[in-house]
Amino acid sequence: MARIIAGVTSSHVPAIGAAIDNHRESEPYWQRVFRGFERSKEWMAKAKPDVCIVIYNDHASAFSVEMIPTFALGTAAEFPIADEGWGPRPVPPVKGHPQLAAHIAQSVILDEFDLTLCNKMEVDHGLTVPLNLMFGTPKEWPCPVIPLAVNVVMYPPPTGHRCFMLGKAIKKAVESYPEDLKVVIFGTGGMSHQISGQRAGLINSKFDHAFLDNLTKNPQKLARMPHMEYMREAGAEGVEMVMWLIMRGALDDKVDEVYRFYTVPASNTAVGHIILENRVKGAKKPAAKPAGKGKKPAPKLKRAAARAKVDRIRS
């Protein structure tokens, strides 16, 4: 049967795509951003997923104010790259997986999640930038991709709880697909940022780090977070992070955080990234060795243990 082996989150800042397209990755401003994804690309090359499901939001490319689906699943065999005003990005077209997408649609809709099914849809930087960050710039994407566009642009967006439960429905759907496939699911967008208004340029690193912590350990807490808290703490566009909860809901309750990266800013956005793997059945997370009976660990030992527990790069 198919199985979701891991989840990935990534910001999808359009300026990151422009930096890639114009070969500016080595410039001082961009070096720290792209350096933070070097290990991620190594991880992805080892994981070798057969399919990726990418949760993202459309930026008036496939949809507009005339038609605003809350959840739109791409069921086509191929998704062209959208022209966002300066021509399509110079990246390969996205190949779909119609069979698995149709299976997910049937399972999720019968579980009472109403999806819009898209047999024709262009995809924009919301999807292609995360693919670049995880796969580099290949001549062809190494595996099929199933896009799932979520409305987080026009009011009302779906709640975090609704997104989290949709993730669980996707997990159920994938695991009932008979073909043996390894699937990686992406949650994209965020982190804290606001593009316009009096708080334009807002970045709340404290909120972002707490969100990443809870994404691993306590996603149910995040699922209860109301929209106004996202707006207040993370800016108007910070609500994009509800899409990360679809990814988290599609994973097991217990996961291992294998990599985390966070830096500010890229354009006017906090860039957050995390890789979570489903724990192998029967395997236990290694327990930290005690520092000594009746003694508290020395500060240096505590810091070393924390670094060994999870590799974090923070700029």
MARVEX-295731 format. One record per atom (N, C-alpha, C): x, y, z; residue number from 1. Coordinates in steps of 0.02 Angstrom, whole numbers, plus 50000, padded with zeros to 5 digits. Example, Ala and Ser with C-alpha at 12.3 -4.5 7.8 and 13.67 -1.06 7.14 Angstrom:
BEGIN
      c1      c2      c3   pos
   50660   49716   50390     1
   50615   49775   50390     1
   50660   49835   50390     1
   50642   49888   50354     2
   50684   49947   50357     2
   50645   50002   50394     2
This chain:
BEGIN
      c1      c2      c3   pos
   50042   49940   50000     1
   50000   50000   50000     1
   50044   50062   50000     1
   50015   50118   49980     2
   50052   50181   49982     2
   50057   50205   50054     2
   50108   50246   50067     3
   50116   50271   50135     3
   50151   50339   50132     3
   50132   50382   50178     4
   50165   50446   50186     4
   50224   50436   50233     4
   50284   50449   50209     5
   50343   50436   50249     5
   50367   50498   50287     5
   50349   50557   50262     6
   50376   50618   50294     6
   50336   50678   50272     6
   50344   50731   50310     7
   50314   50796   50293     7
   50367   50849   50293     7
   50358   50897   50250     8
   50406   50952   50242     8
   50367   51017   50244     8
   50393   51067   50278     9
   50364   51134   50273     9
   50416   51181   50243     9
   50391   51230   50207    10
   50437   51278   50177    10
   50399   51342   50161    10
   50431   51398   50174    11
   50405   51461   50148    11
   50408   51459   50071    11
   50366   51500   50039    12
   50367   51500   49965    12
   50374   51572   49939    12
   50419   51608   49969    13
   50430   51679   49952    13
   50446   51686   49878    13
   50408   51727   49840    14
   50421   51733   49768    14
   50491   51759   49753    14
   50519   51801   49797    15
   50586   51827   49785    15
   50639   51772   49786    15
   50625   51717   49822    16
   50671   51660   49821    16
   50673   51631   49751    16
   50614   51624   49720    17
   50611   51600   49651    17
   50648   51645   49603    17
   50641   51711   49613    18
   50676   51759   49569    18
   50751   51753   49578    18
   50774   51742   49641    19
   50845   51734   49653    19
   50872   51672   49618    19
   50834   51618   49619    20
   50854   51557   49585    20
   50857   51568   49509    20
   50804   51598   49483    21
   50799   51607   49411    21
   50853   51653   49383    21
   50876   51701   49425    22
   50927   51748   49404    22
   50996   51731   49430    22
   51004   51670   49457    23
   51069   51643   49479    23
   51102   51689   49531    23
   51064   51708   49581    24
   51089   51753   49633    24
   51099   51718   49700    24
   51097   51651   49699    25
   51101   51613   49762    25
   51164   51627   49802    25
   51219   51644   49769    26
   51282   51654   49804    26
   51292   51725   49829    26
   51246   51769   49814    27
   51252   51837   49840    27
   51244   51837   49916    27
   51279   51882   49952    28
   51278   51882   50025    28
   51207   51881   50054    28
   51161   51918   50025    29
   51094   51921   50052    29
   51059   51853   50050    29
   51073   51815   49996    30
   51037   51752   49986    30
   51074   51691   50010    30
   51138   51697   50024    31
   51178   51638   50042    31
   51149   51600   50101    31
   51131   51636   50154    32
   51107   51601   50214    32
   51042   51564   50201    32
   50999   51592   50157    33
   50937   51558   50141    33
   50951   51492   50106    33
   50989   51493   50053    34
   51000   51433   50015    34
   51045   51383   50051    34
   51091   51408   50092    35
   51133   51363   50131    35
   51091   51321   50179    35
   51036   51351   50204    36
   50992   51316   50250    36
   50955   51258   50219    36
   50951   51255   50153    37
   50916   51201   50120    37
   50963   51149   50088    37
   51028   51157   50098    38
   51075   51108   50069    38
   51063   51038   50097    38
   51057   51034   50164    39
   51045   50968   50195    39
   50976   50941   50176    39
   50929   50986   50164    40
   50861   50965   50145    40
   50863   50930   50077    40
   50900   50957   50031    41
   50906   50925   49965    41
   50941   50857   49971    41
   50990   50852   50015    42
   51023   50788   50026    42
   50973   50737   50055    42
   50933   50760   50103    43
   50882   50716   50133    43
   50833   50693   50080    43
   50810   50739   50038    44
   50761   50721   49987    44
   50790   50672   49937    44
   50853   50681   49919    45
   50886   50635   49872    45
   50889   50564   49901    45
   50896   50558   49967    46
   50898   50492   49999    46
   50827   50464   50007    46
   50779   50508   50022    47
   50710   50485   50032    47
   50680   50458   49968    47
   50695   50489   49911    48
   50671   50467   49845    48
   50596   50452   49845    48
   50554   50502   49858    49
   50482   50489   49857    49
   50458   50472   49787    49
   50406   50431   49784    50
   50375   50414   49720    50
   50325   50468   49699    50
   50297   50503   49749    51
   50248   50556   49736    51
   50256   50608   49791    51
   50246   50671   49774    52
   50241   50724   49824    52
   50171   50755   49820    52
   50142   50768   49877    53
   50080   50807   49882    53
   50100   50875   49908    53
   50086   50927   49871    54
   50108   50994   49890    54
   50048   51038   49907    54
   50043   51058   49970    55
   49990   51103   49993    55
   50017   51174   49986    55
   49980   51215   49949    56
   50004   51283   49936    56
   49943   51328   49925    56
   49954   51392   49918    57
   49898   51436   49899    57
   49913   51469   49832    57
   49860   51473   49793    58
   49865   51505   49728    58
   49866   51581   49737    58
   49905   51615   49694    59
   49912   51688   49698    59
   49880   51721   49637    59
   49815   51708   49629    60
   49776   51736   49573    60
   49804   51713   49506    60
   49829   51652   49504    61
   49855   51623   49441    61
   49804   51575   49411    61
   49783   51526   49450    62
   49732   51479   49426    62
   49662   51503   49443    62
   49656   51541   49497    63
   49592   51564   49522    63
   49592   51640   49528    63
   49534   51668   49542    64
   49528   51741   49549    64
   49470   51754   49596    64
   49454   51818   49605    65
   49397   51835   49648    65
   49331   51810   49618    65
   49332   51790   49555    66
   49272   51763   49523    66
   49258   51691   49544    66
   49310   51655   49567    67
   49302   51585   49586    67
   49354   51570   49640    67
   49330   51555   49701    68
   49375   51547   49758    68
   49360   51481   49792    68
   49390   51426   49770    69
   49380   51362   49805    69
   49420   51361   49870    69
   49390   51332   49922    70
   49426   51326   49985    70
   49483   51275   49979    70
   49467   51217   49951    71
   49517   51165   49939    71
   49511   51142   49867    71
   49564   51147   49828    72
   49562   51128   49757    72
   49617   51077   49744    72
   49598   51017   49726    73
   49645   50962   49714    73
   49659   50955   49640    73
   49723   50955   49622    74
   49743   50946   49553    74
   49743   50873   49533    74
   49701   50855   49485    75
   49694   50785   49464    75
   49720   50774   49393    75
   49753   50824   49364    76
   49776   50820   49295    76
   49841   50779   49289    76
   49858   50763   49227    77
   49921   50728   49214    77
   49980   50776   49212    77
   49966   50840   49199    78
   50019   50890   49196    78
   49991   50958   49214    78
   50033   50998   49247    79
   50013   51065   49269    79
   50063   51115   49241    79
   50042   51158   49194    80
   50088   51208   49165    80
   50108   51259   49218    80
   50163   51293   49205    81
   50188   51346   49250    81
   50152   51411   49232    81
   50125   51444   49281    82
   50086   51505   49270    82
   50130   51564   49253    82
   50103   51608   49213    83
   50134   51673   49199    83
   50108   51722   49252    83
   50152   51742   49298    84
   50131   51786   49353    84
   50145   51860   49338    84
   50154   51876   49275    85
   50163   51945   49256    85
   50229   51960   49222    85
   50275   51913   49226    86
   50341   51923   49194    86
   50362   51860   49156    86
   50311   51822   49136    87
   50324   51759   49101    87
   50327   51701   49149    87
   50313   51640   49126    88
   50319   51581   49170    88
   50390   51573   49196    88
   50397   51549   49257    89
   50464   51535   49283    89
   50498   51482   49240    89
   50564   51486   49233    90
   50600   51436   49192    90
   50612   51372   49230    90
   50558   51339   49249    91
   50562   51275   49284    91
   50521   51224   49244    91
   50532   51159   49255    92
   50495   51109   49216    92
   50421   51111   49233    92
   50379   51091   49185    93
   50308   51082   49201    93
   50301   51028   49254    93
   50248   51031   49292    94
   50238   50984   49347    94
   50196   50925   49323    94
   50224   50866   49327    95
   50188   50805   49309    95
   50145   50783   49368    95
   50082   50767   49354    96
   50037   50745   49407    96
   50035   50670   49414    96
   49993   50647   49460    97
   49981   50575   49469    97
   49905   50567   49472    97
   49872   50565   49413    98
   49799   50565   49411    98
   49767   50507   49449    98
   49799   50449   49449    99
   49769   50391   49482    99
   49765   50401   49558    99
   49821   50420   49588   100
   49821   50431   49660   100
   49777   50491   49677   100
   49780   50544   49636   101
   49740   50603   49650   101
   49665   50586   49649   101
   49644   50546   49600   102
   49574   50527   49596   102
   49554   50485   49657   102
   49599   50442   49678   103
   49586   50400   49737   103
   49579   50444   49800   103
   49624   50493   49807   104
   49619   50538   49864   104
   49554   50577   49862   104
   49535   50601   49802   105
   49473   50638   49795   105
   49413   50597   49817   105
   49409   50535   49793   106
   49353   50493   49812   106
   49351   50480   49887   106
   49407   50462   49915   107
   49409   50446   49987   107
   49393   50507   50030   107
   49423   50564   50013   108
   49415   50624   50054   108
   49344   50652   50048   108
   49316   50652   49987   109
   49248   50677   49979   109
   49198   50632   50014   109
   49207   50567   50011   110
   49162   50522   50047   110
   49172   50526   50122   110
   49228   50555   50144   111
   49238   50571   50214   111
   49210   50641   50231   111
   49173   50669   50184   112
   49135   50731   50193   112
   49178   50794   50193   112
   49234   50792   50157   113
   49272   50852   50141   113
   49258   50870   50069   113
   49229   50928   50058   114
   49209   50948   49990   114
   49269   50980   49955   114
   49295   50945   49905   115
   49352   50969   49866   115
   49328   50994   49798   115
   49362   51044   49772   116
   49355   51062   49702   116
   49407   51021   49663   116
   49386   50986   49612   117
   49432   50945   49572   117
   49452   50982   49509   117
   49517   50988   49498   118
   49543   51027   49443   118
   49579   50982   49393   118
   49547   50970   49336   119
   49578   50931   49283   119
   49621   50974   49237   119
   49620   51039   49249   120
   49663   51085   49213   120
   49679   51143   49261   120
   49743   51155   49273   121
   49761   51206   49322   121
   49835   51225   49313   121
   49848   51290   49310   122
   49916   51314   49310   122
   49940   51322   49382   122
   50005   51312   49394   123
   50032   51318   49461   123
   50084   51375   49462   123
   50087   51410   49518   124
   50131   51468   49522   124
   50187   51458   49573   124
   50218   51513   49595   125
   50276   51509   49639   125
   50260   51476   49706   125
   50195   51477   49726   126
   50177   51445   49789   126
   50195   51372   49790   126
   50195   51341   49731   127
   50213   51270   49726   127
   50284   51260   49700   127
   50305   51300   49651   128
   50370   51287   49619   128
   50429   51307   49663   128
   50423   51360   49704   129
   50479   51379   49746   129
   50496   51324   49797   129
   50447   51296   49833   130
   50464   51240   49878   130
   50495   51180   49841   130
   50472   51166   49780   131
   50504   51112   49742   131
   50577   51128   49728   131
   50592   51190   49709   132
   50661   51210   49698   132
   50703   51201   49761   132
   50676   51222   49818   133
   50714   51219   49880   133
   50730   51148   49901   133
   50686   51101   49884   134
   50696   51031   49904   134
   50728   50988   49850   134
   50721   51007   49786   135
   50748   50966   49732   135
   50801   51001   49691   135
   50813   51065   49704   136
   50860   51103   49663   136
   50827   51125   49598   136
   50867   51127   49544   137
   50841   51150   49480   137
   50853   51096   49426   137
   50818   51040   49430   138
   50828   50987   49382   138
   50794   51003   49315   138
   50813   50965   49263   139
   50780   50973   49198   139
   50708   50947   49200   139
   50697   50898   49243   140
   50630   50873   49256   140
   50623   50860   49330   140
   50564   50873   49358   141
   50554   50856   49429   141
   50559   50781   49437   141
   50592   50757   49490   142
   50607   50686   49495   142
   50548   50641   49511   142
   50490   50669   49527   143
   50432   50627   49541   143
   50369   50666   49526   143
   50313   50631   49516   144
   50249   50665   49506   144
   50230   50705   49568   144
   50189   50757   49557   145
   50167   50801   49610   145
   50091   50809   49606   145
   50058   50803   49663   146
   49987   50816   49668   146
   49978   50883   49704   146
   49953   50935   49669   147
   49944   50999   49702   147
   49877   51002   49740   147
   49878   51034   49797   148
   49817   51048   49835   148
   49818   51121   49854   148
   49779   51161   49819   149
   49777   51233   49831   149
   49725   51249   49885   149
   49745   51292   49932   150
   49703   51310   49988   150
   49692   51385   49987   150
   49630   51406   49997   151
   49616   51478   50000   151
   49637   51507   50067   151
   49692   51544   50067   152
   49712   51582   50127   152
   49721   51656   50107   152
   49689   51675   50053   153
   49696   51743   50026   153
   49633   51784   50038   153
   49575   51755   50023   154
   49511   51790   50030   154
   49473   51763   50090   154
   49441   51809   50126   155
   49401   51789   50184   155
   49339   51752   50160   155
   49320   51696   50194   156
   49351   51666   50252   156
   49397   51607   50234   156
   49457   51604   50261   157
   49499   51545   50251   157
   49477   51488   50296   157
   49496   51427   50282   158
   49478   51371   50326   158
   49513   51376   50393   158
   49484   51349   50444   159
   49514   51350   50510   159
   49573   51301   50514   159
   49615   51311   50563   160
   49670   51265   50574   160
   49645   51195   50589   160
   49590   51189   50626   161
   49563   51123   50642   161
   49538   51088   50580   161
   49504   51126   50536   162
   49480   51096   50474   162
   49538   51071   50431   162
   49592   51110   50429   163
   49651   51090   50391   163
   49683   51028   50422   163
   49689   51027   50487   164
   49719   50970   50522   164
   49679   50906   50508   164
   49614   50911   50511   165
   49572   50852   50499   165
   49573   50831   50425   165
   49580   50879   50380   166
   49588   50862   50309   166
   49652   50822   50300   166
   49705   50841   50334   167
   49767   50803   50331   167
   49757   50731   50352   167
   49718   50721   50405   168
   49704   50652   50428   168
   49665   50613   50375   168
   49619   50647   50341   169
   49581   50614   50288   169
   49626   50596   50229   169
   49674   50639   50214   170
   49722   50625   50160   170
   49765   50565   50179   170
   49786   50562   50242   171
   49826   50505   50266   171
   49787   50439   50256   171
   49724   50440   50276   172
   49681   50381   50267   172
   49676   50362   50194   172
   49667   50412   50151   173
   49660   50399   50080   173
   49724   50368   50050   173
   49780   50397   50066   174
   49844   50372   50039   174
   49856   50300   50061   174
   49843   50287   50124   175
   49857   50220   50151   175
   49809   50167   50124   175
   49754   50188   50093   176
   49708   50139   50063   176
   49721   50130   49988   176
   49772   50164   49962   177
   49789   50157   49891   177
   49832   50094   49884   177
   49814   50048   49838   178
   49846   49982   49837   178
   49918   49981   49813   178
   49939   50029   49772   179
   50007   50028   49745   179
   50058   50047   49799   179
   50116   50015   49798   180
   50168   50028   49847   180
   50205   50092   49828   180
   50187   50148   49860   181
   50215   50213   49844   181
   50240   50247   49908   181
   50297   50280   49903   182
   50321   50323   49957   182
   50301   50395   49942   182
   50267   50426   49989   183
   50240   50493   49978   183
   50269   50541   50029   183
   50289   50599   50005   184
   50309   50655   50049   184
   50259   50711   50039   184
   50234   50739   50093   185
   50184   50792   50090   185
   50214   50858   50113   185
   50202   50910   50075   186
   50229   50977   50089   186
   50173   51021   50118   186
   50191   51061   50167   187
   50149   51118   50187   187
   50189   51180   50173   187
   50162   51228   50136   188
   50201   51285   50114   188
   50170   51351   50137   188
   50207   51405   50127   189
   50185   51472   50147   189
   50216   51493   50213   189
   50201   51556   50234   190
   50227   51581   50297   190
   50303   51589   50295   190
   50336   51606   50351   191
   50304   51611   50416   191
   50277   51682   50427   191
   50294   51713   50483   192
   50264   51778   50498   192
   50284   51829   50445   192
   50236   51865   50421   193
   50249   51920   50375   193
   50184   51957   50360   193
   50191   52020   50345   194
   50134   52060   50323   194
   50158   52105   50267   194
   50122   52103   50211   195
   50144   52137   50150   195
   50125   52210   50149   195
   50066   52227   50176   196
   50042   52295   50170   196
   50013   52319   50236   196
   49992   52383   50237   197
   49961   52410   50297   197
   50012   52439   50345   197
   49988   52461   50403   198
   50031   52493   50452   198
   50084   52447   50481   198
   50070   52381   50480   199
   50118   52333   50508   199
   50159   52299   50453   199
   50161   52327   50394   200
   50200   52297   50340   200
   50272   52286   50362   200
   50297   52227   50347   201
   50365   52209   50368   201
   50368   52174   50434   201
   50311   52162   50467   202
   50311   52129   50532   202
   50341   52059   50529   202
   50385   52043   50575   203
   50411   51976   50584   203
   50413   51961   50659   203
   50385   51905   50679   204
   50381   51886   50749   204
   50417   51819   50758   204
   50482   51822   50770   205
   50523   51761   50775   205
   50502   51718   50834   205
   50482   51749   50889   206
   50462   51710   50948   206
   50401   51667   50931   206
   50353   51696   50898   207
   50294   51658   50877   207
   50313   51603   50829   207
   50357   51619   50780   208
   50376   51569   50730   208
   50410   51509   50761   208
   50456   51521   50807   209
   50491   51464   50839   209
   50442   51422   50881   209
   50396   51455   50916   210
   50347   51417   50955   210
   50303   51376   50909   210
   50286   51404   50851   211
   50245   51366   50803   211
   50282   51304   50779   211
   50346   51311   50763   212
   50385   51253   50742   212
   50390   51201   50797   212
   50400   51223   50859   213
   50402   51176   50915   213
   50337   51136   50920   213
   50280   51171   50917   214
   50216   51138   50925   214
   50197   51096   50864   214
   50223   51115   50807   215
   50209   51075   50747   215
   50234   51003   50757   215
   50291   50997   50790   216
   50319   50931   50804   216
   50284   50898   50863   216
   50276   50934   50917   217
   50258   50903   50981   217
   50184   50909   50998   217
   50151   50963   50978   218
   50083   50974   51000   218
   50041   51008   50946   218
   50032   50974   50889   219
   49994   51006   50834   219
   49921   51019   50852   219
   49894   50981   50900   220
   49825   50993   50920   220
   49817   51064   50949   220
   49867   51089   50982   221
   49865   51157   51008   221
   49861   51207   50951   221
   49900   51196   50899   222
   49898   51240   50841   222
   49831   51235   50805   222
   49801   51176   50803   223
   49737   51167   50770   223
   49682   51207   50803   223
   49690   51223   50867   224
   49640   51262   50903   224
   49651   51338   50896   224
   49706   51358   50865   225
   49722   51429   50861   225
   49674   51465   50814   225
   49641   51518   50837   226
   49594   51554   50793   226
   49630   51598   50742   226
   49595   51616   50690   227
   49624   51659   50638   227
   49652   51724   50666   227
   49617   51754   50714   228
   49638   51818   50740   228
   49706   51814   50774   228
   49723   51757   50803   229
   49788   51749   50834   229
   49843   51748   50782   229
   49831   51715   50726   230
   49879   51717   50671   230
   49888   51789   50648   230
   49833   51824   50638   231
   49837   51893   50614   231
   49874   51938   50663   231
   49858   51931   50726   232
   49888   51975   50777   232
   49963   51960   50786   232
   49981   51896   50790   233
   50049   51877   50807   233
   50094   51870   50746   233
   50067   51849   50689   234
   50109   51832   50631   234
   50096   51876   50571   234
   50051   51925   50576   235
   50037   51968   50520   235
   49981   51941   50476   235
   49957   51983   50431   236
   49900   51965   50390   236
   49913   51902   50348   236
   49973   51896   50322   237
   49989   51837   50280   237
   50013   51777   50321   237
   50021   51786   50385   238
   50042   51729   50428   238
   49991   51674   50431   238
   49928   51689   50411   239
   49876   51638   50412   239
   49892   51581   50363   239
   49939   51593   50317   240
   49960   51538   50272   240
   49982   51476   50310   240
   50002   51484   50372   241
   50028   51427   50410   241
   49975   51375   50426   241
   49910   51391   50417   242
   49860   51338   50427   242
   49871   51282   50377   242
   49904   51297   50320   243
   49918   51245   50271   243
   49968   51194   50298   243
   50011   51216   50344   244
   50059   51170   50373   244
   50023   51117   50415   244
   49964   51134   50439   245
   49927   51087   50481   245
   49896   51031   50439   245
   49884   51042   50374   246
   49864   50987   50331   246
   49920   50936   50327   246
   49981   50962   50315   247
   50039   50917   50314   247
   50045   50878   50380   247
   50038   50914   50436   248
   50049   50880   50502   248
   49994   50830   50516   248
   49932   50846   50496   249
   49878   50799   50506   249
   49887   50735   50466   249
   49923   50739   50410   250
   49934   50681   50368   250
   49989   50636   50394   250
   50024   50657   50446   251
   50076   50615   50476   251
   50050   50578   50537   251
   50090   50534   50563   252
   50073   50499   50625   252
   50073   50548   50684   252
   50042   50526   50739   253
   50042   50569   50799   253
   50113   50581   50824   253
   50154   50529   50823   254
   50223   50535   50846   254
   50269   50538   50785   254
   50308   50591   50782   255
   50354   50599   50726   255
   50423   50618   50753   255
   50472   50609   50712   256
   50540   50630   50728   256
   50558   50692   50687   256
   50579   50744   50720   257
   50602   50804   50685   257
   50674   50793   50667   257
   50688   50789   50603   258
   50755   50772   50581   258
   50795   50833   50559   258
   50759   50889   50545   259
   50795   50949   50524   259
   50750   51009   50531   259
   50781   51065   50549   260
   50745   51128   50555   260
   50791   51185   50533   260
   50761   51233   50499   261
   50798   51292   50478   261
   50753   51353   50484   261
   50781   51408   50506   262
   50743   51470   50512   262
   50790   51528   50503   262
   50768   51577   50463   263
   50808   51637   50454   263
   50762   51695   50435   263
   50785   51755   50448   264
   50749   51815   50428   264
   50800   51865   50403   264
   50780   51908   50355   265
   50720   51899   50315   265
   50739   51872   50247   265
   50690   51851   50209   266
   50697   51840   50137   266
   50642   51882   50106   266
   50661   51935   50073   267
   50613   51986   50054   267
   50588   52016   50119   267
   50523   52011   50134   268
   50499   52037   50198   268
   50467   51981   50239   268
   50492   51921   50231   269
   50461   51862   50260   269
   50510   51822   50303   269
   50485   51795   50358   270
   50525   51748   50397   270
   50522   51680   50363   270
   50580   51652   50348   271
   50584   51588   50313   271
   50589   51532   50365   271
   50540   51489   50365   272
   50540   51432   50410   272
   50537   51367   50372   272
   50570   51316   50399   273
   50574   51251   50363   273
   50584   51196   50415   273
   50549   51141   50404   274
   50557   51085   50450   274
   50545   51020   50411   274
   50579   50967   50431   275
   50568   50900   50402   275
   50548   50854   50459   275
   50490   50823   50452   276
   50465   50776   50503   276
   50456   50708   50471   276
   50484   50657   50502   277
   50477   50588   50477   277
   50430   50549   50523   277
   50387   50509   50492   278
   50348   50461   50532   278
   50396   50411   50564   278
   50385   50399   50627   279
   50429   50353   50664   279
   50417   50282   50639   279
   50471   50245   50630   280
   50466   50175   50609   280
   50429   50136   50663   280
   50381   50095   50641   281
   50339   50058   50688   281
   50383   50015   50733   281
   50371   50021   50798   282
   50408   49981   50847   282
   50472   50014   50870   282
   50495   50066   50835   283
   50556   50100   50855   283
   50541   50152   50908   283
   50585   50159   50955   284
   50577   50208   51008   284
   50628   50263   50998   284
   50607   50323   51015   285
   50652   50379   51011   285
   50706   50371   51063   285
   50771   50377   51046   286
   50824   50367   51095   286
   50817   50416   51153   286
   50821   50389   51213   287
   50817   50431   51272   287
   50885   50461   51287   287
   50884   50523   51312   288
   50946   50556   51331   288
   50976   50522   51392   288
   51041   50511   51392   289
   51073   50479   51448   289
   51075   50527   51508   289
   51059   50500   51569   290
   51060   50544   51627   290
   51131   50568   51642   290
   51136   50628   51668   291
   51202   50656   51682   291
   51231   50630   51747   291
   51191   50599   51787   292
   51215   50572   51851   292
   51159   50572   51901   292
   51158   50523   51945   293
   51105   50517   51993   293
   51103   50576   52040   293
   51044   50607   52044   294
   51037   50662   52091   294
   51069   50726   52069   294
   51097   50728   52008   295
   51130   50788   51984   295
   51095   50814   51922   295
   51091   50879   51917   296
   51064   50909   51857   296
   51118   50912   51803   296
   51100   50903   51741   297
   51150   50907   51687   297
   51182   50977   51686   297
   51246   50977   51674   298
   51281   51042   51667   298
   51254   51078   51607   298
   51255   51145   51608   299
   51228   51183   51551   299
   51258   51163   51484   299
   51324   51151   51481   300
   51355   51132   51418   300
   51329   51066   51393   300
   51318   51018   51442   301
   51293   50953   51422   301
   51221   50958   51397   301
   51181   51001   51429   302
   51113   51010   51408   302
   51110   51039   51337   302
   51154   51087   51324   303
   51155   51116   51257   303
   51177   51064   51205   303
   51227   51024   51223   304
   51251   50972   51177   304
   51196   50921   51162   304
   51158   50902   51216   305
   51104   50854   51206   305
   51051   50883   51160   305
   51037   50946   51170   306
   50986   50978   51127   306
   51008   50979   51054   306
   51074   50993   51044   307
   51098   50994   50975   307
   51096   50924   50945   307
   51110   50873   50985   308
   51109   50805   50960   308
   51038   50782   50944   308
   50990   50809   50982   309
   50920   50789   50973   309
   50893   50813   50906   309
   50910   50873   50887   310
   50887   50900   50824   310
   50935   50952   50798   310
   50948   50947   50735   311
   50995   50994   50703   311
   50957   51057   50684   311
   50974   51111   50716   312
   50940   51174   50700   312
   50991   51224   50677   312
   50973   51258   50624   313
   51013   51314   50601   313
   50971   51376   50606   313
   50995   51424   50643   314
   50958   51486   50649   314
   51004   51543   50634   314
   50985   51582   50587   315
   51025   51640   50569   315
   50996   51701   50602   315
